[in-house]
């Protein structure tokens, strides 16, 4: 599966402290932008929406 990773437009030019997201159909892939070959994890879309809601508080 060919995956396109995206970084937030709010990321700094230095690229530090960023995560990248990928649309995996029914899930969202998450990885560290500083280590793209490193560990990745996935969340179902409803789990990701819950995470974003908590982080926005």
trRosetta pair geometry for C-beta under 8 A, 3 or more apart (Angstrom, degrees):
i j d omega theta_ij theta_ji phi_ij phi_ji
1 24 7.8 64 141 -137 150 84
3 22 4.6 23 179 -167 111 147
3 24 7.0 -9 -119 -89 116 84
3 29 6.4 6 -165 29 143 158
4 22 6.4 154 77 -132 44 91
4 23 7.4 3 61 33 91 90
5 20 4.2 36 174 153 112 131
5 21 7.0 145 -155 70 67 26
5 22 4.9 -50 -95 -69 62 101
5 29 7.4 -82 -102 95 88 118
5 31 6.7 -48 -129 45 138 119
5 36 7.1 -175 49 -134 169 113
6 20 6.2 154 70 -161 30 82
6 21 5.6 -31 62 64 87 79
6 22 7.2 144 11 -85 76 49
7 11 5.0 -20 153 -13 112 154
7 15 7.6 -25 -168 -133 163 86
7 18 5.4 27 -151 164 113 137
7 19 7.7 166 -126 92 73 34
7 20 5.0 -50 -77 -100 74 85
7 33 5.5 52 -102 -99 123 140
8 11 4.8 129 72 -35 83 89
8 18 6.6 -147 31 -145 97 104
8 19 7.9 53 -14 61 106 68
11 15 6.3 30 159 -117 122 48
11 18 4.5 27 -123 -103 123 136
11 33 7.4 40 -135 2 150 172
12 15 6.7 -113 81 -30 75 24
12 16 6.3 -15 58 40 123 78
12 17 7.8 50 18 50 113 96
12 18 7.8 -145 31 -53 72 115
15 18 5.9 -78 -170 14 58 135
15 33 6.0 -129 -178 124 97 130
15 34 7.1 138 133 -80 101 77
16 34 7.2 32 -123 -69 53 124
18 32 7.8 113 86 -164 57 53
18 33 4.1 -6 90 19 103 140
18 34 7.5 126 50 -31 81 81
19 30 5.7 -6 177 -165 127 92
19 31 6.8 149 -161 76 77 32
19 32 6.4 -54 -111 -102 66 40
19 33 6.4 -169 -125 -23 12 91
20 30 7.5 152 78 -152 49 45
20 31 5.3 -20 58 64 96 86
20 32 7.7 22 13 112 88 7
20 33 4.9 115 -34 -81 101 85
20 36 7.2 11 27 -106 148 93
21 28 5.8 -22 -161 -177 104 106
21 29 6.7 139 -163 76 48 61
21 30 6.0 -13 -103 -97 68 66
22 28 7.0 147 70 -167 50 55
22 29 3.7 -8 54 54 105 115
22 30 7.9 -146 21 -57 78 30
22 31 7.7 26 -8 5 110 105
23 28 6.9 -30 -107 -113 41 68
23 29 7.9 -59 11 19 10 90
24 27 4.4 -27 79 74 118 86
24 28 6.4 179 21 -97 97 16
24 29 5.1 100 -39 -30 123 96
24 42 6.1 -47 41 -130 160 124
26 44 6.6 -26 146 -139 86 78
26 45 6.4 -102 -177 -14 49 107
27 42 4.5 32 157 178 136 116
27 43 6.3 160 -161 80 88 33
27 44 5.5 -63 -104 -102 81 38
27 45 6.6 -130 -107 -40 28 67
27 48 7.8 130 -165 -27 55 126
28 42 6.7 155 75 -153 41 69
28 43 5.4 -17 56 61 93 86
28 44 8.0 44 13 137 79 9
28 45 6.3 105 -25 -96 99 58
28 48 4.3 53 29 -78 139 158
29 40 5.7 0 -171 176 102 121
29 41 7.6 160 -151 87 58 30
29 42 5.3 -35 -96 -95 60 84
30 40 6.7 156 77 -162 45 71
30 41 5.6 -20 60 66 97 76
30 42 7.2 162 13 -94 79 32
30 43 6.9 29 -10 0 121 102
31 35 7.5 -125 169 86 97 71
31 36 6.2 77 130 -130 137 53
31 38 6.9 147 -163 72 102 82
31 39 7.3 178 -128 99 84 47
31 40 4.3 -35 -81 -106 105 88
31 41 7.9 150 -77 19 61 56
32 35 4.6 24 86 44 117 91
32 36 7.5 -132 83 -68 63 39
32 38 5.9 -9 46 65 113 131
32 39 7.7 50 5 62 107 76
33 36 6.8 7 -149 -66 35 87
35 38 3.5 24 136 -5 117 130
35 39 7.9 25 111 28 123 64
43 47 4.1 -130 -177 95 103 116
43 48 4.4 137 97 -60 124 82
43 51 6.6 -28 -171 -8 173 139
44 47 4.6 91 54 7 79 106
44 48 7.0 -147 91 -7 39 87
45 48 5.6 -54 -145 37 32 112
45 49 6.3 36 155 -21 65 104
46 49 5.6 -49 -146 34 33 113
46 50 6.6 36 152 -19 63 103
47 50 5.7 -54 -153 35 32 112
47 51 6.5 35 150 -21 65 104
48 51 5.5 -52 -149 34 34 114
48 52 6.4 33 154 -18 66 104
49 52 5.8 -53 -148 37 31 111
49 53 6.4 35 152 -22 64 106
50 53 5.6 -53 -148 34 32 114
50 54 6.5 30 155 -17 65 104
51 54 5.9 -57 -151 36 30 109
51 55 6.3 26 154 -16 66 110
52 55 5.7 -58 -145 40 31 111
52 56 6.3 33 156 -24 65 107
53 56 5.9 -57 -150 31 28 112
53 57 7.4 43 150 -37 58 94
54 57 6.0 -41 -166 4 37 116
